[in-house]
Amino acid sequence: MHAPSYILDTWHKFDHYPMETLTKMWYFYQNTEKKQRDVALMEDHYKQYGITGNCFDLAIWLIDVFQKDGITAYPIGHDLHSEEAHAAVMALDEKGNRYLCDLGDQWIKPILMETQHADYTNESLSGFFPAANVQVFSTENQIEITYQRPNGKVSRQSYDPQPVNMEEFLLAAEFSQHTIDPKPLFECRIPYKAETAHWEFNDWEAYLSTSEGLFKEPSFKSIEEWATRINKVSGYDQQFLLTTLKGYQKLQG
């Protein structure tokens, strides 16, 4: 179920790229008509502030780097042009086998989508997703991922595996960048003991998901403390965090 090394080499360039909506909110209030940033601008912002973006930003960016590395990749998604939209990437190996690459949900590594491949299994697998085992059920028209948490909770997500035309995908991305949720969201992968855990800041609460369970972190009362905490786990620019979190505070009244 593992991707070949040349796909992983590109993927691992994004190991420390969080998925978050803070950048979307920050850029929404910049004096620009177009809100979906191109890769060159995302790279500039990353160098300047250490920031990445939401699932559309990450998918566009990952596809660009895959293509520069000589790997065929295309966007996929579900519920495009809606507030529930999610974007991901499919990368192809040299034989045309598809691998799901989902930075938006902060997967640890890509996973095989071909049910006819000799390496395919629908057994529960560890090491692909933080703090959960996953199972892959793939048909021509749908991919279903089952996530099994340490507490026994089971959740599912479906993807349409068909390529989305890039022009259409960019329109969906632009729609997403104009949709501002007043609740801040920040997710990243961080080392924890011998595993990769998932850290999440969501609506002024923070959680750490590990194979040992879900742990709620103590809450902070001040914007400055939250900015320091997010900076510690991600390296995001402190002033950027202060400015953006204060913007969310104003949105929530």
Number of C-alpha atoms within 10 A of each C-alpha: 19 14 21 14 10 14 22 14 13 18 21 13 11 17 16 16 21 28 25 24 22 26 21 23 23 16 18 18 10 10 8 9 7 13 19 24 21 14 17 10 11 21 16 12 16 16 11 12 16 20 23 25 26 25 26 28 25 25 26 24 20 26 23 18 17 20 14 11 13 11 18 18 23 24 23 24 24 17 13 19 16 12 13 9 16 23 27 24 28 25 25 20 16 10 6 10 15 21 23 22 29 25 27 23 19 23 20 21 21 25 22 23 22 20 16 10 11 8 10 16 17 14 11 13 16 14 14 18 22 25 23 25 19 23 17 22 17 20 13 10 9 13 18 17 17 19 21 19 20 16 11 10 9 13 11 11 10 14 19 17 24 15 14 18 11 13 9 12 21 19 14 21 26 17 17 23 23 16 14 16 16 16 16 20 18 20 25 26 25 19 12 13 8 6 14 21 22 25 27 23 20 14 13 16 15 21 17 20 22 21 18 11 13 16 12 12 13 9 12 14 9 8 17 15 13 21 22 18 16 21 17 11 16 20 14 20 17 19 14 19 23 16 14 22 22 15 18 19 14 10 12 10 7
